[in-house]
Amino acid sequence: MKIIVKISGLYLLLCCSAITAQDLQKWYADDIYYNSNEKQTFIIKIPEEDIYVNDGATDSSYNEMSYTSRINRFHRDYFGTSIGFNYGYFHNPFLYNGFGFNYGYDPFFNYGFGFNYGYDPFFNYGFGFNYGYDPFFNYGFYNPWYSPWGINQFAWYDPYGFNYYGGYGYNPYFINTGLSSSSASTYYGSRSPLSNNVSNTITRPVNRIQNSYRSVLKNVKEPNSKMNSTEVFSQEKYTIPKNERTRWEFSNSKFKNKTDDKSFIGRIEQILGADNPKQSLNGNKTSSNRKNKPTLNRSPQRSSNLTRSTPRTNGRSTNSRRPR
Amino acid sequence: MAGLQIQEGLDKLNNMFKITRIILLILTGLSIKAQNHVDALRYSQESLWGSARYVSMGGAFGSLGANASTPSHNPAGIAINTNNEFSSSLSFLDIETSASYHSSNTFDNNSNRSVPNLNYVNANVFDPEQIGDWSRFNFGIGYNKLEDYNQNIYISSELNENNFSFSDFITTNSNGISFENLNMFSELLAFNTYLIDTLNSPNNYVSNANFTNRNQSFSSVQSGSKNEFYVSFGSAYQDRLFIGATIGFPSIEYTERNIIRESNADNSDGLSEQDSYEYNTNLFTSGSGINLKFGLIYKLDETIRYGFAIHTPTYYEMNEEYWTSMSTNLANAPGSFSDESYLGFFDYRLTTPFKMINSLSLVINKSAIISLDYELLDYSSSNFNSDFDNFTTSNTNIENYYTRTSNLKLGGELKIHPQLSFRGGYAYYGSPFALNYNDASQEYLTFGAGLNVNQYFFDMAIINMLSNYDTYIYEEASAAEIQLTKSQLIFSAGFKF
């Protein structure tokens, strides 16, 4: 919080130092405060049709515009400023700017949704159509072939071709009963969450008035423990077995990054910082608890009372029963 | 020849029989498993995200427009622009989670940085004398962040034997079911790692972790976000009525890892065969969707503006992958047992609620703004469906547990200099829960400042969010009271051209 206050203070200092007398009302006045008739607005005039008539090789408006635009591009002294931006283009009667971007309107091309020129930011700056992000085609909306991690999800829609349905409605006897010929290391089906996250009775002591800022700030309690989830995950007892690690990494890094590469948002976030913190795996990657499984030595207190009815011969604790 | 035909017929019959058995397994398997309403709420909710100016005014921008975030809220706002504009933002978020569970208090925090928005507006103001009163055709493209899922939760307490433990939960769920039919993502793992065992009868289970007193902890690391890529269009009539439409393509990524741990708190306890155990769950969900938004802004006069917008439900295609694992330590045996589930996959569709926004603002003397937004949406209208399940139970729960709610946003801006503005806002996102099932309402206090230098603008926002809700580690567990606090700093910069 302190850093936020410091940065805020720095920002305000910057604001104060940057204020200079400017006529903001001229072009860039805030559109919320000023109507278009209260500020200088660039009005697009639609040329009369006869402008397009090329009635002479030396005197056409087309050639004039081409000549002017060449001057704009190569001889204007403000071209190539640090931002590469020609803020004077509003005064250019031929509507060209230093960006090489056709501002809005060009009688010879179109009405300015900006998809026409080679310098168009939509084409060169990764907005939409050249970096692989296309909401209609690549992003997978209602596309059964789409997989965020590139796993073989196409198989989900082919119940008889790739045997994913062998894992559906899991039954440990699947392999024995011959219902599936797959490796059965994956399962297709919905998840069963542990909790409804709602009170069993609607009389839980919720008082929404207590959620006001004042009361919440009063109710801040000192924690009893300095433990947190990061520490818990760092001492995770379960070590991902070697043969499973590939799958886990497959899911969490390798193909996820590939997906990120495809997505426009992912590309931005790669540049400016990932949105999702990277999952950290247990550092002890080479050990496998399964391989060192001890022989069960039941405690004497309970063994006298127990009758093991079902030995775990069909449990999937052993790798041999779970071919990958 | 006839023998061959008979054999082919038998093969076909056998195949049909296999297919029927598979379908039956699918149906019976899914009748007891399903995404639940928690998922629906998570992916339906949106909070206060946007450009610094938008957020610093509490998100009350429905009748103001001319901001990068408006295409995702009131698309008519894009028609207010008279200049082309490019803008983007950076967010620094600090998330603190306090939990109270069985009289124990715990704390966890994490931080995150992201790009909340990146927007381009192309403004085309035509001569009204040439083309009539509808003389402005604006176009915008970009993306806005709508929700952030980053949160770390740590809950811990000592439970006595009267409390319903996780092993009790597993045992209860297992009883009456033969081991081969146990849920492979939870109870079967417990069986395979000797957390539960059969006693006297194949379908009668007992827990091997009957601690007199137990230390229980729950750790959760959640991450991900909901972002919307959009294409927006707007037009203006006589500079008085502004209309707009947005086609939104939201995408969701959500990752959640949880660990439930229980250990014997009393070393002299000789009743239990287990010393400790832990259960891990891992979930990765991704999805993409589509929605439409329509809006209008009407300037009643120079001071008063009214805005109205509707958001159609978003239709998501969701994919999720999940797996679980369990490990146990026996008190009288060296080493530990561990087992993990298969990697689960599932696809489903989710429809999120319809939203309506009414907005009113006052622009006073071209130097101050007071703005109010009132959003109305019904979380009980969220809906799951898939090709293989009708989600009857989950959809009924959504209808029962959730209700219509409203979000209130209030914001103001004061220009103390033609170039410098100060802003403040308050937003209240109502609880989506019906009755008192849970809460999860959110309150925001926001402040900000804005600076204009020629065609460039720089905005900043400071946000503080508070939310109280209960979380249940598993069914029948006591509620853990969560107090979520988010402190956030957003910087936006852009230029007009």
Chai-1 contact restraints between the chains, C-beta under 6 A:
chainA,res_idxA,chainB,res_idxB,connection_type,confidence,min_distance_angstrom,max_distance_angstrom,comment,restraint_id
A,M1,B,S487,contact,1.0,0.0,6.0,A-B,restraint_1
A,I4,B,L489,contact,1.0,0.0,6.0,A-B,restraint_2
A,S8,B,I462,contact,1.0,0.0,6.0,A-B,restraint_3
A,Y11,B,M460,contact,1.0,0.0,6.0,A-B,restraint_4
A,C15,B,L420,contact,1.0,0.0,6.0,A-B,restraint_5
A,C15,B,L451,contact,1.0,0.0,6.0,A-B,restraint_6
A,A18,B,V453,contact,1.0,0.0,6.0,A-B,restraint_7
A,I19,B,H417,contact,1.0,0.0,6.0,A-B,restraint_8
A,I19,B,Q419,contact,1.0,0.0,6.0,A-B,restraint_9
A,I19,B,L420,contact,1.0,0.0,6.0,A-B,restraint_10
A,L24,B,P418,contact,1.0,0.0,6.0,A-B,restraint_11
A,L24,B,N452,contact,1.0,0.0,6.0,A-B,restraint_12
A,Y28,B,Q455,contact,1.0,0.0,6.0,A-B,restraint_13
A,Y28,B,K496,contact,1.0,0.0,6.0,A-B,restraint_14
A,D31,B,A66,contact,1.0,0.0,6.0,A-B,restraint_15
A,D31,B,I80,contact,1.0,0.0,6.0,A-B,restraint_16
A,D31,B,N81,contact,1.0,0.0,6.0,A-B,restraint_17
A,D31,B,T82,contact,1.0,0.0,6.0,A-B,restraint_18
A,I32,B,L64,contact,1.0,0.0,6.0,A-B,restraint_19
A,I32,B,A66,contact,1.0,0.0,6.0,A-B,restraint_20
A,Y33,B,K366,contact,1.0,0.0,6.0,A-B,restraint_21
A,N35,B,D239,contact,1.0,0.0,6.0,A-B,restraint_22
A,S36,B,T82,contact,1.0,0.0,6.0,A-B,restraint_23
A,S36,B,V125,contact,1.0,0.0,6.0,A-B,restraint_24
A,S36,B,D239,contact,1.0,0.0,6.0,A-B,restraint_25
A,T41,B,T82,contact,1.0,0.0,6.0,A-B,restraint_26
A,T41,B,V125,contact,1.0,0.0,6.0,A-B,restraint_27
A,I43,B,V125,contact,1.0,0.0,6.0,A-B,restraint_28
A,I43,B,D127,contact,1.0,0.0,6.0,A-B,restraint_29
A,I44,B,N124,contact,1.0,0.0,6.0,A-B,restraint_30
A,I44,B,F126,contact,1.0,0.0,6.0,A-B,restraint_31
A,K45,B,D127,contact,1.0,0.0,6.0,A-B,restraint_32
A,I46,B,Q130,contact,1.0,0.0,6.0,A-B,restraint_33
A,G104,B,N124,contact,1.0,0.0,6.0,A-B,restraint_34
A,G112,B,N124,contact,1.0,0.0,6.0,A-B,restraint_35
A,F113,B,F139,contact,1.0,0.0,6.0,A-B,restraint_36
A,G114,B,N122,contact,1.0,0.0,6.0,A-B,restraint_37
A,P135,B,F229,contact,1.0,0.0,6.0,A-B,restraint_38
A,P135,B,F249,contact,1.0,0.0,6.0,A-B,restraint_39
A,Y139,B,S288,contact,1.0,0.0,6.0,A-B,restraint_40
A,G140,B,S288,contact,1.0,0.0,6.0,A-B,restraint_41
A,F141,B,S288,contact,1.0,0.0,6.0,A-B,restraint_42
A,F141,B,I290,contact,1.0,0.0,6.0,A-B,restraint_43
A,Y142,B,E317,contact,1.0,0.0,6.0,A-B,restraint_44
A,P148,B,S286,contact,1.0,0.0,6.0,A-B,restraint_45
A,Y165,B,I22,contact,1.0,0.0,6.0,A-B,restraint_46
A,Y168,B,I26,contact,1.0,0.0,6.0,A-B,restraint_47
A,G169,B,L25,contact,1.0,0.0,6.0,A-B,restraint_48
A,G169,B,I26,contact,1.0,0.0,6.0,A-B,restraint_49
A,G169,B,G29,contact,1.0,0.0,6.0,A-B,restraint_50
A,Y170,B,M184,contact,1.0,0.0,6.0,A-B,restraint_51
A,P172,B,E180,contact,1.0,0.0,6.0,A-B,restraint_52
A,Y173,B,E180,contact,1.0,0.0,6.0,A-B,restraint_53
A,S185,B,Y342,contact,1.0,0.0,6.0,A-B,restraint_54
A,T186,B,Y342,contact,1.0,0.0,6.0,A-B,restraint_55
A,T186,B,L343,contact,1.0,0.0,6.0,A-B,restraint_56
A,Y187,B,Y342,contact,1.0,0.0,6.0,A-B,restraint_57
A,Y187,B,G344,contact,1.0,0.0,6.0,A-B,restraint_58
A,Y188,B,F345,contact,1.0,0.0,6.0,A-B,restraint_59
A,G189,B,G29,contact,1.0,0.0,6.0,A-B,restraint_60
A,G189,B,F346,contact,1.0,0.0,6.0,A-B,restraint_61
A,S190,B,K33,contact,1.0,0.0,6.0,A-B,restraint_62
A,S190,B,A34,contact,1.0,0.0,6.0,A-B,restraint_63
A,S190,B,Q35,contact,1.0,0.0,6.0,A-B,restraint_64
A,S190,B,F346,contact,1.0,0.0,6.0,A-B,restraint_65
A,R191,B,Y322,contact,1.0,0.0,6.0,A-B,restraint_66
A,S192,B,K33,contact,1.0,0.0,6.0,A-B,restraint_67
A,P193,B,N36,contact,1.0,0.0,6.0,A-B,restraint_68
A,L194,B,Y474,contact,1.0,0.0,6.0,A-B,restraint_69
A,S195,B,Y472,contact,1.0,0.0,6.0,A-B,restraint_70
A,S195,B,Y474,contact,1.0,0.0,6.0,A-B,restraint_71
A,S195,B,E475,contact,1.0,0.0,6.0,A-B,restraint_72
A,N197,B,V38,contact,1.0,0.0,6.0,A-B,restraint_73
A,N197,B,Y472,contact,1.0,0.0,6.0,A-B,restraint_74
A,V198,B,Y401,contact,1.0,0.0,6.0,A-B,restraint_75
A,V198,B,Y437,contact,1.0,0.0,6.0,A-B,restraint_76
A,V198,B,N438,contact,1.0,0.0,6.0,A-B,restraint_77
A,S199,B,Y437,contact,1.0,0.0,6.0,A-B,restraint_78
A,I202,B,L435,contact,1.0,0.0,6.0,A-B,restraint_79
A,I202,B,N436,contact,1.0,0.0,6.0,A-B,restraint_80
A,I202,B,Y437,contact,1.0,0.0,6.0,A-B,restraint_81
A,R204,B,N436,contact,1.0,0.0,6.0,A-B,restraint_82
A,V206,B,N436,contact,1.0,0.0,6.0,A-B,restraint_83
A,V206,B,D439,contact,1.0,0.0,6.0,A-B,restraint_84
A,N211,B,S441,contact,1.0,0.0,6.0,A-B,restraint_85
A,N211,B,N468,contact,1.0,0.0,6.0,A-B,restraint_86
A,V216,B,L466,contact,1.0,0.0,6.0,A-B,restraint_87
A,K221,B,N105,contact,1.0,0.0,6.0,A-B,restraint_88
A,P223,B,N105,contact,1.0,0.0,6.0,A-B,restraint_89
A,P223,B,T106,contact,1.0,0.0,6.0,A-B,restraint_90
A,P223,B,F107,contact,1.0,0.0,6.0,A-B,restraint_91
A,N224,B,S104,contact,1.0,0.0,6.0,A-B,restraint_92
A,N224,B,N105,contact,1.0,0.0,6.0,A-B,restraint_93
A,S225,B,T106,contact,1.0,0.0,6.0,A-B,restraint_94
A,S225,B,S156,contact,1.0,0.0,6.0,A-B,restraint_95
A,N228,B,D108,contact,1.0,0.0,6.0,A-B,restraint_96
A,N228,B,Y154,contact,1.0,0.0,6.0,A-B,restraint_97
A,S229,B,D108,contact,1.0,0.0,6.0,A-B,restraint_98
A,S229,B,N152,contact,1.0,0.0,6.0,A-B,restraint_99
A,S229,B,Y154,contact,1.0,0.0,6.0,A-B,restraint_100
A,S229,B,S219,contact,1.0,0.0,6.0,A-B,restraint_101
A,S229,B,V221,contact,1.0,0.0,6.0,A-B,restraint_102
A,V232,B,S219,contact,1.0,0.0,6.0,A-B,restraint_103
A,V232,B,I259,contact,1.0,0.0,6.0,A-B,restraint_104
A,K237,B,E278,contact,1.0,0.0,6.0,A-B,restraint_105
A,K237,B,S327,contact,1.0,0.0,6.0,A-B,restraint_106
A,Y238,B,N280,contact,1.0,0.0,6.0,A-B,restraint_107
A,Y238,B,S325,contact,1.0,0.0,6.0,A-B,restraint_108
A,Y238,B,S327,contact,1.0,0.0,6.0,A-B,restraint_109
A,Y238,B,S338,contact,1.0,0.0,6.0,A-B,restraint_110
A,I265,B,Y143,contact,1.0,0.0,6.0,A-B,restraint_111
A,I265,B,N227,contact,1.0,0.0,6.0,A-B,restraint_112
A,I268,B,V115,contact,1.0,0.0,6.0,A-B,restraint_113
A,L272,B,V115,contact,1.0,0.0,6.0,A-B,restraint_114
A,G273,B,R113,contact,1.0,0.0,6.0,A-B,restraint_115
A,D275,B,S114,contact,1.0,0.0,6.0,A-B,restraint_116
A,D275,B,S225,contact,1.0,0.0,6.0,A-B,restraint_117
A,N276,B,S223,contact,1.0,0.0,6.0,A-B,restraint_118
A,N276,B,G224,contact,1.0,0.0,6.0,A-B,restraint_119
A,P277,B,S223,contact,1.0,0.0,6.0,A-B,restraint_120
A,N289,B,S338,contact,1.0,0.0,6.0,A-B,restraint_121
A,P294,B,A333,contact,1.0,0.0,6.0,A-B,restraint_122
A,P294,B,P334,contact,1.0,0.0,6.0,A-B,restraint_123
A,P294,B,G335,contact,1.0,0.0,6.0,A-B,restraint_124
A,N297,B,A333,contact,1.0,0.0,6.0,A-B,restraint_125
A,S299,B,E273,contact,1.0,0.0,6.0,A-B,restraint_126
A,S299,B,N332,contact,1.0,0.0,6.0,A-B,restraint_127
A,Q301,B,G270,contact,1.0,0.0,6.0,A-B,restraint_128
A,R302,B,E273,contact,1.0,0.0,6.0,A-B,restraint_129
A,L306,B,L199,contact,1.0,0.0,6.0,A-B,restraint_130
A,T307,B,N200,contact,1.0,0.0,6.0,A-B,restraint_131
A,S309,B,T198,contact,1.0,0.0,6.0,A-B,restraint_132
A,S309,B,P202,contact,1.0,0.0,6.0,A-B,restraint_133
A,T310,B,F179,contact,1.0,0.0,6.0,A-B,restraint_134
A,T310,B,T198,contact,1.0,0.0,6.0,A-B,restraint_135
A,T310,B,P202,contact,1.0,0.0,6.0,A-B,restraint_136
A,R312,B,N192,contact,1.0,0.0,6.0,A-B,restraint_137
A,G315,B,N192,contact,1.0,0.0,6.0,A-B,restraint_138
A,S317,B,N192,contact,1.0,0.0,6.0,A-B,restraint_139
A,S317,B,D339,contact,1.0,0.0,6.0,A-B,restraint_140
